[in-house]
Each structure stands twice: as C-alpha cells, then as structure tokens.
Amino acid sequence: MGDKQINQVQVVWAIALILAGLGVFYRIPQVMPSIEQIPRFAAASGFIRFCFYFIGIFLIGGGGKKLFHEFRKQPDKLED
C-alpha cells in the first residue's frame, strides 16, 4: 500500500516524446538541404533550422519532465 503508483501509460508517453525529440535531431541534417533548395524557404533556412531544434528540445524536455514527475510521485500517506 505504501508503494509508489506509476502510471505505465504516462511513462510510455514520456519515452515516446523523448524519442520523437531525438528523432528530430537526427533528421535535421538530412532534411535541411532539401528545404534549402526550395527558393521560397532558402532565405529563412536559419530560422527554420532554429525552429526544428527548438521543437526537438521542447519534445525532449517535455518527455523528461513527465518522466521525472512520474517517478518522483509521493506515496500516499499511511495512517497508523
């Protein structure tokens, strides 16, 4: 009864967010050259790259926060 309640769905979701963020970081170098070849987006390639990295950081940070809070939950107080 004093065990911590860990919601497995939340843990899986947190891991999925972290993996998605890492996937964004992995794909940016592969995708940016093709985006830079589009004339309309070539001038904004620095901003687009910044946005992709921001999304990756946001996903990893959100998943890490969710994972941290899920394992940091306080057990219910037992009354003696």
DSSP file (Angstrom, degrees, kcal/mol; ACC not computed):
  #  RESIDUE AA STRUCTURE BP1 BP2  ACC     N-H-->O    O-->H-N    N-H-->O    O-->H-N    TCO  KAPPA ALPHA  PHI   PSI    X-CA   Y-CA   Z-CA
    1    1 A M              0   0    0      0, 0.0    75,-0.3     0, 0.0     0, 0.0   0.000 360.0 360.0 360.0 -25.3    0.0    0.0    0.0
    2    2 A G        +     0   0    0     73,-0.1     3,-0.1     2,-0.1     2,-0.1   0.411 360.0 116.8 -88.9   2.9    2.9    2.3    0.5
    3    3 A D  S    S-     0   0    0      1,-0.1    73,-0.4    72,-0.1     2,-0.2  -0.358  75.2-103.8 -70.6 150.1    4.3    1.6   -3.0
    4    4 A K        -     0   0    0     71,-0.1     2,-0.8     1,-0.1    -1,-0.1  -0.530  28.8-129.7 -72.1 138.8    4.5    4.4   -5.5
    5    5 A Q        -     0   0    0     -2,-0.2     2,-0.6    69,-0.2    68,-0.1  -0.827  26.3-170.5 -91.1 112.3    1.8    4.3   -8.1
    6    6 A I        -     0   0    0     -2,-0.8     2,-0.8    65,-0.0     3,-0.1  -0.922  17.2-141.4-108.6 120.5    3.5    4.6  -11.5
    7    7 A N     >  -     0   0    0     -2,-0.6     4,-1.7     1,-0.2     3,-0.2  -0.705   9.6-160.5 -81.1 110.8    1.2    5.1  -14.5
    8    8 A Q  H  > S+     0   0    0     -2,-0.8     4,-2.6     1,-0.2     5,-0.2   0.825  88.1  58.1 -65.6 -32.3    2.7    3.0  -17.2
    9    9 A V  H  > S+     0   0    0      1,-0.2     4,-2.5     2,-0.2    -1,-0.2   0.914 106.9  48.3 -63.7 -41.4    0.8    4.9  -20.0
   10   10 A Q  H  > S+     0   0    0     -3,-0.2     4,-2.3     2,-0.2    -1,-0.2   0.873 111.2  50.6 -66.3 -36.5    2.4    8.1  -18.8
   11   11 A V  H  X S+     0   0    0     -4,-1.7     4,-2.3     2,-0.2    -2,-0.2   0.924 111.7  46.9 -66.7 -44.2    5.9    6.5  -18.7
   12   12 A V  H  X S+     0   0    0     -4,-2.6     4,-2.4     1,-0.2    -2,-0.2   0.911 112.3  50.6 -63.4 -41.9    5.4    5.2  -22.3
   13   13 A W  H  X S+     0   0    0     -4,-2.5     4,-2.2     2,-0.2    -2,-0.2   0.903 110.0  50.3 -62.7 -41.2    4.2    8.6  -23.5
   14   14 A A  H  X S+     0   0    0     -4,-2.3     4,-2.2     2,-0.2    -2,-0.2   0.910 111.2  47.8 -63.4 -42.9    7.2   10.3  -21.9
   15   15 A I  H  X S+     0   0    0     -4,-2.3     4,-2.6     1,-0.2    -1,-0.2   0.888 110.1  53.0 -65.7 -38.0    9.6    7.9  -23.6
   16   16 A A  H  X S+     0   0    0     -4,-2.4     4,-2.3     2,-0.2    -2,-0.2   0.896 108.6  50.1 -63.7 -39.8    7.8    8.4  -26.9
   17   17 A L  H  X S+     0   0    0     -4,-2.2     4,-2.3     2,-0.2    -2,-0.2   0.921 111.5  48.0 -63.3 -43.8    8.2   12.2  -26.5
   18   18 A I  H  X S+     0   0    0     -4,-2.2     4,-2.3     1,-0.2    -2,-0.2   0.922 112.8  48.0 -63.6 -44.1   11.9   11.8  -25.8
   19   19 A L  H  X S+     0   0    0     -4,-2.6     4,-2.2     1,-0.2    -1,-0.2   0.875 110.1  52.4 -65.8 -36.7   12.4    9.5  -28.8
   20   20 A A  H  X S+     0   0    0     -4,-2.3     4,-1.9     2,-0.2    -1,-0.2   0.909 109.7  49.6 -64.6 -40.8   10.5   11.9  -31.0
   21   21 A G  H  X S+     0   0    0     -4,-2.3     4,-1.9     2,-0.2    -2,-0.2   0.906 111.4  48.0 -63.1 -42.2   12.7   14.7  -29.9
   22   22 A L  H  X S+     0   0    0     -4,-2.3     4,-2.0     1,-0.2    -1,-0.2   0.867 108.9  55.2 -66.1 -35.4   15.8   12.7  -30.6
   23   23 A G  H  X S+     0   0    0     -4,-2.2     4,-2.1     2,-0.2    -1,-0.2   0.865 104.6  53.3 -64.0 -36.6   14.4   11.7  -34.0
   24   24 A V  H  X S+     0   0    0     -4,-1.9     4,-1.7     2,-0.2    -2,-0.2   0.930 109.5  48.3 -63.1 -45.2   14.0   15.4  -34.8
   25   25 A F  H  < S+     0   0    0     -4,-1.9    -2,-0.2     1,-0.2    -1,-0.2   0.869 112.2  50.0 -62.4 -35.8   17.7   16.0  -34.0
   26   26 A Y  H  < S+     0   0    0     -4,-2.0     4,-0.4     1,-0.2    -1,-0.2   0.873 114.3  43.7 -69.7 -37.0   18.6   13.0  -36.1
   27   27 A R  H >X S+     0   0    0     -4,-2.1     4,-2.2     1,-0.2     3,-0.6   0.703  91.5  81.7 -85.4 -20.5   16.6   14.1  -39.1
   28   28 A I  H 3X S+     0   0    0     -4,-1.7     4,-2.5     1,-0.3     3,-0.2   0.921  93.1  47.3 -55.3 -50.6   17.5   17.9  -39.2
   29   29 A P  H 34 S+     0   0    0      0, 0.0    -1,-0.3     0, 0.0    -2,-0.1   0.808 115.8  47.0 -63.0 -26.0   20.8   17.4  -41.1
   30   30 A Q  H <4 S+     0   0    0     -3,-0.6     4,-0.4    -4,-0.4    -2,-0.2   0.817 118.4  38.5 -82.1 -31.2   19.2   15.1  -43.6
   31   31 A V  H  X S+     0   0    0     -4,-2.2     4,-1.7    -3,-0.2     3,-0.5   0.795  99.6  72.2 -91.8 -31.9   16.1   17.3  -44.3
   32   32 A M  H  X S+     0   0    0     -4,-2.5     4,-2.8    -5,-0.3     5,-0.2   0.865  91.6  56.6 -60.3 -40.0   17.6   20.8  -44.2
   33   33 A P  H  > S+     0   0    0      0, 0.0     4,-0.9     0, 0.0    -1,-0.2   0.905 109.7  46.3 -59.2 -38.7   19.5   20.5  -47.6
   34   34 A S  H  4 S+     0   0    0     -3,-0.5     4,-0.4    -4,-0.4    -2,-0.2   0.839 112.6  50.0 -72.6 -30.4   16.2   19.7  -49.4
   35   35 A I  H >< S+     0   0    0     -4,-1.7     3,-1.3     1,-0.2     6,-0.3   0.893 107.3  54.7 -70.2 -39.1   14.4   22.5  -47.6
   36   36 A E  H 3< S+     0   0    0     -4,-2.8    -1,-0.2     1,-0.3    -2,-0.2   0.719  98.0  64.4 -67.9 -19.8   17.2   25.0  -48.6
   37   37 A Q  T 3< S+     0   0    0     -4,-0.9    -1,-0.3    -5,-0.2    -2,-0.2   0.689  80.6  90.7 -76.4 -17.2   16.7   24.0  -52.3
   38   38 A I  S X> S-     0   0    0     -3,-1.3     4,-1.3    -4,-0.4     3,-1.0  -0.708  76.5-144.4 -78.7 118.3   13.2   25.5  -52.2
   39   39 A P  H 3> S+     0   0    0      0, 0.0     4,-0.6     0, 0.0     3,-0.3   0.845  95.5  54.7 -56.4 -37.5   13.7   29.1  -53.3
   40   40 A R  H 34 S+     0   0    0      1,-0.2     4,-0.2     2,-0.1     3,-0.1   0.830 116.6  36.8 -66.4 -31.0   11.0   30.5  -51.1
   41   41 A F  H <4 S+     0   0    0     -3,-1.0     3,-0.4    -6,-0.3    -1,-0.2   0.529  93.3  87.8 -98.6  -7.6   12.5   28.9  -47.9
   42   42 A A  H >< S+     0   0    0     -4,-1.3     3,-1.2    -3,-0.3     4,-0.2   0.890  88.6  49.7 -61.5 -40.7   16.2   29.4  -48.8
   43   43 A A  T 3< S+     0   0    0     -4,-0.6     3,-0.3     1,-0.3    -1,-0.2   0.793 114.4  45.3 -69.4 -26.7   16.4   32.8  -47.2
   44   44 A A  T 3> S+     0   0    0     -3,-0.4     4,-2.5    -4,-0.2    -1,-0.3   0.142  75.9 115.0-102.0  19.4   14.7   31.6  -44.0
   45   45 A S  H <> S+     0   0    0     -3,-1.2     4,-2.5     1,-0.2    -1,-0.2   0.848  74.8  53.3 -63.1 -33.5   16.8   28.5  -43.6
   46   46 A G  H  > S+     0   0    0     -3,-0.3     4,-2.3    -4,-0.2    -1,-0.2   0.916 111.5  45.2 -64.9 -42.6   18.4   29.7  -40.4
   47   47 A F  H  > S+     0   0    0      2,-0.2     4,-2.4     1,-0.2    -2,-0.2   0.895 113.2  50.5 -67.5 -40.0   15.1   30.4  -38.8
   48   48 A I  H  X S+     0   0    0     -4,-2.5     4,-2.3     2,-0.2    -2,-0.2   0.913 110.6  49.3 -64.1 -42.7   13.7   27.0  -40.0
   49   49 A R  H  X S+     0   0    0     -4,-2.5     4,-2.4    -5,-0.2     5,-0.2   0.924 110.5  51.0 -61.7 -44.4   16.7   25.2  -38.6
   50   50 A F  H  X S+     0   0    0     -4,-2.3     4,-2.5     1,-0.2    -2,-0.2   0.914 109.8  50.4 -58.1 -43.9   16.2   27.1  -35.3
   51   51 A C  H  X S+     0   0    0     -4,-2.4     4,-2.5     2,-0.2    -1,-0.2   0.901 109.4  50.2 -63.9 -41.7   12.5   26.1  -35.2
   52   52 A F  H  X S+     0   0    0     -4,-2.3     4,-2.3     2,-0.2    -1,-0.2   0.935 112.7  46.1 -62.1 -45.7   13.4   22.4  -35.8
   53   53 A Y  H  X S+     0   0    0     -4,-2.4     4,-2.6     1,-0.2    -2,-0.2   0.888 111.4  52.9 -64.8 -37.5   15.9   22.4  -33.0
   54   54 A F  H  X S+     0   0    0     -4,-2.5     4,-2.7     2,-0.2    -1,-0.2   0.915 108.6  49.7 -62.8 -42.8   13.5   24.2  -30.7
   55   55 A I  H  X S+     0   0    0     -4,-2.5     4,-2.5     2,-0.2    -2,-0.2   0.915 111.1  50.0 -61.8 -42.7   10.9   21.6  -31.4
   56   56 A G  H  X S+     0   0    0     -4,-2.3     4,-2.4     2,-0.2     5,-0.2   0.923 112.9  45.5 -61.5 -45.1   13.4   18.8  -30.6
   57   57 A I  H  X S+     0   0    0     -4,-2.6     4,-3.0     1,-0.2     5,-0.2   0.905 112.1  52.4 -64.0 -41.4   14.4   20.5  -27.3
   58   58 A F  H  X S+     0   0    0     -4,-2.7     4,-2.5    -5,-0.2    -2,-0.2   0.905 111.3  46.4 -61.9 -43.3   10.8   21.0  -26.4
   59   59 A L  H  X S+     0   0    0     -4,-2.5     4,-2.5     2,-0.2     5,-0.2   0.931 115.4  44.9 -66.0 -46.0    9.9   17.4  -27.0
   60   60 A I  H  X S+     0   0    0     -4,-2.4     4,-2.6     2,-0.2    -2,-0.2   0.921 115.3  48.1 -64.9 -43.4   12.9   16.0  -25.1
   61   61 A G  H  X S+     0   0    0     -4,-3.0     4,-2.5    -5,-0.2    -2,-0.2   0.910 112.8  47.9 -63.5 -42.9   12.3   18.5  -22.2
   62   62 A G  H  X S+     0   0    0     -4,-2.5     4,-2.3    -5,-0.2    -2,-0.2   0.912 114.1  46.1 -65.2 -42.8    8.6   17.7  -22.0
   63   63 A G  H  X S+     0   0    0     -4,-2.5     4,-2.5     2,-0.2    -2,-0.2   0.904 113.5  49.4 -66.0 -40.6    9.2   14.0  -22.0
   64   64 A G  H  X S+     0   0    0     -4,-2.6     4,-2.7    -5,-0.2    -2,-0.2   0.903 111.5  48.8 -64.2 -41.0   12.0   14.3  -19.5
   65   65 A K  H  X S+     0   0    0     -4,-2.5     4,-2.6     2,-0.2     5,-0.2   0.919 112.3  48.2 -64.2 -43.7    9.8   16.4  -17.2
   66   66 A K  H  X S+     0   0    0     -4,-2.3     4,-2.0     2,-0.2    -2,-0.2   0.915 113.9  46.8 -63.6 -43.1    6.9   14.0  -17.5
   67   67 A L  H  X S+     0   0    0     -4,-2.5     4,-1.8     2,-0.2    -2,-0.2   0.915 112.4  50.4 -64.5 -43.4    9.2   11.0  -16.7
   68   68 A F  H  X S+     0   0    0     -4,-2.7     4,-1.0     1,-0.2    -2,-0.2   0.927 113.1  45.1 -60.9 -46.5   10.8   12.9  -13.8
   69   69 A H  H  X S+     0   0    0     -4,-2.6     4,-0.5     1,-0.2    -1,-0.2   0.833 109.3  56.4 -69.7 -31.0    7.4   13.7  -12.2
   70   70 A E  H  < S+     0   0    0     -4,-2.0     3,-0.5    -5,-0.2    -1,-0.2   0.893 113.5  38.9 -68.1 -37.9    6.1   10.2  -12.8
   71   71 A F  H  < S+     0   0    0     -4,-1.8    -1,-0.2     1,-0.2    -2,-0.2   0.579 112.3  58.4 -87.8  -9.0    8.9    8.6  -10.8
   72   72 A R  H  < S+     0   0    0     -4,-1.0    -1,-0.2    -5,-0.2    -2,-0.2   0.446  74.0 131.4 -97.2  -1.4    9.0   11.4   -8.2
   73   73 A K     <  -     0   0    0     -4,-0.5    -3,-0.0    -3,-0.5   -69,-0.0  -0.212  59.4-122.3 -54.4 138.4    5.4   11.0   -7.1
   74   74 A Q        -     0   0    0      1,-0.1   -69,-0.2   -70,-0.1    -1,-0.1  -0.641  25.8-115.7 -82.8 138.4    5.0   10.8   -3.4
   75   75 A P        -     0   0    0      0, 0.0   -71,-0.1     0, 0.0   -73,-0.1  -0.351  41.1 -89.1 -67.7 155.1    3.3    7.6   -2.0
   76   76 A D        -     0   0    0    -73,-0.4     2,-0.3   -75,-0.3     0, 0.0  -0.374  48.6-105.0 -62.5 142.3    0.0    8.0   -0.2
   77   77 A K        -     0   0    0     -3,-0.1     2,-0.5     1,-0.1    -1,-0.1  -0.525  31.7-138.5 -71.7 131.6    0.4    8.7    3.5
   78   78 A L        -     0   0    0     -2,-0.3     2,-0.5    -3,-0.1    -1,-0.1  -0.774   8.9-141.5 -92.0 133.3   -0.4    5.7    5.6
   79   79 A E              0   0    0     -2,-0.5    -2,-0.0     1,-0.1     0, 0.0  -0.822 360.0 360.0 -95.2 130.9   -2.4    6.2    8.7
   80   80 A D              0   0    0     -2,-0.5    -1,-0.1     0, 0.0    -2,-0.0   0.446 360.0 360.0 -87.8 360.0   -1.4    4.1   11.7
